[in-house]
Amino acid sequence: MAVRAFDLTEPQSSRLTVVQTAPPRRQDLRRTRRHWMMAGALALILPFVAALLAVGVAH
């Protein structure tokens, strides 16, 4: 469970100031990792697919 620390030293403050942000959730980390893995896989696969198409068209 994420816990955030707030600065409560100023009693007349109309809004709370975040002193320390909560760490990212595991779900967010997994989603980010999956996103970058897919981007990397596409970056590796697309040139080969393009080359196959070019050879197929030229042949």
MDTraj code that builds the backbone (N, CA, C; nanometers):
import mdtraj as md
import numpy as np

residues = "MET ALA VAL ARG ALA PHE ASP LEU THR GLU PRO GLN SER SER ARG LEU THR VAL VAL GLN THR ALA PRO PRO ARG ARG GLN ASP LEU ARG ARG THR ARG ARG HIS TRP MET MET ALA GLY ALA LEU ALA LEU ILE LEU PRO PHE VAL ALA ALA LEU LEU ALA VAL GLY VAL ALA HIS".split()
xyz = np.array([
    [0.0846, -0.1173, 0.0000],
    [0.0000, 0.0000, 0.0000],
    [0.0892, 0.1236, 0.0000],
    [0.0593, 0.2188, -0.0837],
    [0.1406, 0.3393, -0.0962],
    [0.1031, 0.4395, 0.0129],
    [0.2039, 0.5002, 0.0723],
    [0.1834, 0.6011, 0.1749],
    [0.2595, 0.7247, 0.1315],
    [0.1956, 0.8386, 0.1434],
    [0.2609, 0.9637, 0.1056],
    [0.2802, 1.0496, 0.2290],
    [0.3905, 1.1197, 0.2343],
    [0.4207, 1.2088, 0.3462],
    [0.3822, 1.3509, 0.3061],
    [0.3062, 1.4188, 0.3912],
    [0.2617, 1.5546, 0.3643],
    [0.3242, 1.6496, 0.4665],
    [0.3492, 1.7728, 0.4227],
    [0.4032, 1.8754, 0.5106],
    [0.2867, 1.9448, 0.5793],
    [0.2701, 1.9206, 0.7092],
    [0.1588, 1.9785, 0.7841],
    [0.2065, 2.0846, 0.8830],
    [0.3257, 2.1412, 0.8606],
    [0.3813, 2.2382, 0.9554],
    [0.3114, 2.3728, 0.9477],
    [0.2517, 2.4058, 0.8350],
    [0.1847, 2.5350, 0.8202],
    [0.0338, 2.5138, 0.8375],
    [-0.0241, 2.5587, 0.9492],
    [-0.1653, 2.5293, 0.9764],
    [-0.2619, 2.6027, 0.8839],
    [-0.2244, 2.7168, 0.8281],
    [-0.3136, 2.7943, 0.7435],
    [-0.3035, 2.7549, 0.5968],
    [-0.2307, 2.6499, 0.5669],
    [-0.2120, 2.6089, 0.4288],
    [-0.3445, 2.5602, 0.3703],
    [-0.3806, 2.6129, 0.2557],
    [-0.5075, 2.5730, 0.1929],
    [-0.4942, 2.4394, 0.1207],
    [-0.3728, 2.4028, 0.0843],
    [-0.3518, 2.2725, 0.0197],
    [-0.2261, 2.2089, 0.0771],
    [-0.2221, 2.0774, 0.0713],
    [-0.1088, 2.0053, 0.1266],
    [0.0029, 1.9955, 0.0243],
    [0.1254, 2.0049, 0.0701],
    [0.2421, 1.9939, -0.0154],
    [0.3002, 1.8539, -0.0002],
    [0.3169, 1.7852, -0.1103],
    [0.3729, 1.6506, -0.1052],
    [0.5232, 1.6611, -0.0839],
    [0.5717, 1.5983, 0.0218],
    [0.7134, 1.6001, 0.0522],
    [0.7828, 1.4843, -0.0181],
    [0.7185, 1.3702, -0.0186],
    [0.7783, 1.2507, -0.0776],
    [0.6692, 1.1778, -0.1558],
    [0.6951, 1.1472, -0.2823],
    [0.5952, 1.0792, -0.3629],
    [0.5938, 0.9305, -0.3312],
    [0.4813, 0.8699, -0.3574],
    [0.4672, 0.7266, -0.3339],
    [0.5466, 0.6496, -0.4398],
    [0.6025, 0.5364, -0.4038],
    [0.6752, 0.4560, -0.5030],
    [0.5782, 0.3975, -0.6051],
    [0.6254, 0.3710, -0.7266],
    [0.5363, 0.3159, -0.8283],
    [0.4866, 0.1772, -0.7883],
    [0.3638, 0.1481, -0.8276],
    [0.3059, 0.0182, -0.7956],
    [0.3657, -0.0893, -0.8845],
    [0.3608, -0.2126, -0.8374],
    [0.4137, -0.3241, -0.9166],
    [0.3424, -0.3355, -1.0495],
    [0.2126, -0.3116, -1.0480],
    [0.1344, -0.3198, -1.1718],
    [0.1842, -0.2163, -1.2727],
    [0.2135, -0.0950, -1.2259],
    [0.2642, 0.0088, -1.3156],
    [0.4017, -0.0287, -1.3703],
    [0.4872, -0.0866, -1.2842],
    [0.6194, -0.1277, -1.3303],
    [0.6091, -0.2385, -1.4344],
    [0.5177, -0.3358, -1.4118],
    [0.4999, -0.4444, -1.5084],
    [0.4483, -0.3906, -1.6417],
    [0.3550, -0.2976, -1.6348],
    [0.2977, -0.2403, -1.7564],
    [0.4045, -0.1636, -1.8347],
    [0.4869, -0.0876, -1.7651],
    [0.5935, -0.0122, -1.8306],
    [0.6956, -0.1065, -1.8927],
    [0.7328, -0.2114, -1.8188],
    [0.8305, -0.3083, -1.8705],
    [0.7748, -0.3791, -1.9933],
    [0.6476, -0.4179, -1.9876],
    [0.5846, -0.4851, -2.1019],
    [0.5795, -0.3920, -2.2229],
    [0.5494, -0.2646, -2.1981],
    [0.5431, -0.1670, -2.3067],
    [0.6784, -0.1551, -2.3769],
    [0.7861, -0.1417, -2.3002],
    [0.9185, -0.1262, -2.3598],
    [0.9682, -0.2552, -2.4234],
    [0.9256, -0.3704, -2.3700],
    [0.9635, -0.4967, -2.4331],
    [0.8986, -0.5087, -2.5705],
    [0.7731, -0.4685, -2.5825],
    [0.7047, -0.4725, -2.7117],
    [0.7682, -0.3737, -2.8096],
    [0.8040, -0.2556, -2.7627],
    [0.8689, -0.1571, -2.8489],
    [1.0034, -0.2103, -2.8982],
    [1.0792, -0.2755, -2.8109],
    [1.2074, -0.3330, -2.8504],
    [1.1913, -0.4462, -2.9499],
    [1.0908, -0.5322, -2.9268],
    [1.0661, -0.6437, -3.0189],
    [1.0275, -0.5907, -3.1568],
    [0.9430, -0.4892, -3.1608],
    [0.9048, -0.4306, -3.2901],
    [1.0246, -0.3662, -3.3593],
    [1.1102, -0.3016, -3.2817],
    [1.2292, -0.2387, -3.3398],
    [1.3228, -0.3429, -3.4014],
    [1.3235, -0.4638, -3.3474],
    [1.4076, -0.5694, -3.4030],
    [1.3411, -0.6402, -3.5215],
    [1.2103, -0.6551, -3.5174],
    [1.1390, -0.7322, -3.6191],
    [1.1110, -0.6506, -3.7454],
    [1.0774, -0.5241, -3.7306],
    [1.0368, -0.4429, -3.8458],
    [1.1415, -0.4355, -3.9578],
    [1.2699, -0.4197, -3.9294],
    [1.3667, -0.4171, -4.0407],
    [1.3693, -0.5485, -4.1197],
    [1.3540, -0.6612, -4.0500],
    [1.3524, -0.7893, -4.1199],
    [1.2286, -0.8044, -4.2066],
    [1.1159, -0.7614, -4.1565],
    [0.9913, -0.7672, -4.2347],
    [1.0036, -0.6757, -4.3564],
    [1.0595, -0.5578, -4.3385],
    [1.0776, -0.4645, -4.4485],
    [1.1725, -0.5242, -4.5541],
    [1.2786, -0.5896, -4.5079],
    [1.3732, -0.6519, -4.6023],
    [1.3068, -0.7659, -4.6794],
    [1.2266, -0.8464, -4.6118],
    [1.1539, -0.9540, -4.6792],
    [1.0586, -0.8993, -4.7846],
    [0.9896, -0.7913, -4.7496],
    [0.8986, -0.7298, -4.8468],
    [0.9752, -0.6734, -4.9663],
    [1.0890, -0.6107, -4.9395],
    [1.1682, -0.5533, -5.0477],
    [1.2218, -0.6639, -5.1395],
    [1.2680, -0.7731, -5.0824],
    [1.3182, -0.8851, -5.1641],
    [1.2036, -0.9483, -5.2420],
    [1.0885, -0.9591, -5.1801],
    [0.9723, -1.0173, -5.2483],
    [0.9253, -0.9322, -5.3648],
    [0.9279, -0.8015, -5.3491],
    [0.8851, -0.7097, -5.4544],
    [0.9888, -0.7092, -5.5660],
    [1.1176, -0.7121, -5.5304],
    [1.2239, -0.7056, -5.6294],
    [1.2360, -0.8371, -5.7066],
    [1.1977, -0.9449, -5.6463],
    [1.2125, -1.0764, -5.7102],
    [1.1008, -1.0939, -5.8051],
])
top = md.Topology()
chain = top.add_chain()
for i, resn in enumerate(residues, 1):
    res = top.add_residue(resn, chain, resSeq=i)
    for name in ("N", "CA", "C"):
        top.add_atom(name, md.element.get_by_symbol(name[0]), res)
traj = md.Trajectory(xyz[None], top)
